[in-house]
Amino acid sequence: QIRLMESGGGSVQSGGFLTLSCAASGFAYNDHCMGWFRQTPGKWREGVAFVNADGTSTYADSVKGRFTISRDNDNRTMSLRLNNVKTEDTAIYYCARPTSSLRRCRGSGFPVSDVGFWGQGAQVTVSS
């Protein structure tokens, strides 16, 4: 059974930092690009950051330079470090894997429509 489980959400003040983690199981983790998405009430779920099987990454413009995605293939985990957070970063953050086996995500990551597996989500709340 494929499982993705996020941890590390919480509350943080604007300008602060937070790290989210995703633990993966039930599939060949080393063979898949992975991604982080986020969603706020009334908005579409959006891609935030993506990491290829080899550790190379891409970011949404809104988080570029502030967020860092990484993965540990030995421990089957993925992390998202959120630095210099803003109130607009408040959202539920989801760990995701595409349906297809892709070692390398597309140039800008993968869309929601390509996601085959989601974690349960982790709430991040940024206060001013």
PEHU-V88555 format. One record per residue. N is the residue number from 1. RES is the residue in one letter. PSI is psi in degrees with one decimal (none if undefined). Layout:
BEGIN
n=<N & N>
res=<RES & RES>
psi=<PSI & PSI>
END
This chain:
BEGIN
n=<1 & 2 & 3 & 4 & 5 & 6 & 7 & 8 & 9 & 10 & 11 & 12 & 13 & 14 & 15 & 16 & 17 & 18 & 19 & 20 & 21 & 22 & 23 & 24 & 25 & 26 & 27 & 28 & 29 & 30 & 31 & 32 & 33 & 34 & 35 & 36 & 37 & 38 & 39 & 40 & 41 & 42 & 43 & 44 & 45 & 46 & 47 & 48 & 49 & 50 & 51 & 52 & 53 & 54 & 55 & 56 & 57 & 58 & 59 & 60 & 61 & 62 & 63 & 64 & 65 & 66 & 67 & 68 & 69 & 70 & 71 & 72 & 73 & 74 & 75 & 76 & 77 & 78 & 79 & 80 & 81 & 82 & 83 & 84 & 85 & 86 & 87 & 88 & 89 & 90 & 91 & 92 & 93 & 94 & 95 & 96 & 97 & 98 & 99 & 100 & 101 & 102 & 103 & 104 & 105 & 106 & 107 & 108 & 109 & 110 & 111 & 112 & 113 & 114 & 115 & 116 & 117 & 118 & 119 & 120 & 121 & 122 & 123 & 124 & 125 & 126 & 127 & 128>
res=<Q & I & R & L & M & E & S & G & G & G & S & V & Q & S & G & G & F & L & T & L & S & C & A & A & S & G & F & A & Y & N & D & H & C & M & G & W & F & R & Q & T & P & G & K & W & R & E & G & V & A & F & V & N & A & D & G & T & S & T & Y & A & D & S & V & K & G & R & F & T & I & S & R & D & N & D & N & R & T & M & S & L & R & L & N & N & V & K & T & E & D & T & A & I & Y & Y & C & A & R & P & T & S & S & L & R & R & C & R & G & S & G & F & P & V & S & D & V & G & F & W & G & Q & G & A & Q & V & T & V & S & S>
psi=<127.8 & 129.9 & 140.6 & 129.5 & 117.8 & 155.6 & 162.6 & 0.4 & 169.0 & -163.0 & 142.8 & 150.7 & 154.0 & 134.8 & -10.7 & -164.4 & 162.3 & 149.1 & 128.1 & 147.2 & 152.5 & 124.9 & 128.4 & 145.4 & 159.0 & 6.2 & 170.4 & 84.6 & -40.5 & -15.3 & 7.2 & 135.6 & 153.3 & 164.9 & 163.8 & 133.7 & 164.9 & 157.9 & 135.7 & 156.4 & 131.2 & 1.6 & 158.9 & 151.4 & 133.5 & 147.4 & 137.0 & -50.1 & 149.2 & 145.2 & 131.3 & 169.4 & -29.6 & 2.4 & -8.4 & 155.3 & 162.6 & 156.9 & 151.3 & 148.6 & -32.6 & -18.1 & -5.2 & 131.9 & -12.1 & -34.5 & 149.3 & 124.7 & 143.8 & 165.3 & 152.1 & 101.3 & -29.5 & -38.3 & 1.8 & 45.8 & 161.0 & 142.7 & 156.9 & 113.4 & 123.1 & 110.1 & 154.8 & 51.9 & 153.3 & 161.8 & -30.6 & -5.4 & -7.6 & 124.2 & 172.3 & 127.7 & 134.2 & 137.6 & 140.6 & 151.0 & 137.6 & 157.0 & -45.0 & 157.6 & 103.1 & 117.2 & -27.5 & 124.6 & 164.0 & 173.7 & -40.4 & 21.6 & -147.8 & 146.8 & 166.8 & -37.1 & -19.5 & -7.0 & 128.6 & -22.6 & 133.6 & 150.3 & -179.5 & -13.8 & 149.3 & 126.3 & 130.9 & 124.1 & 121.9 & 124.2 & 150.7 & none>
END
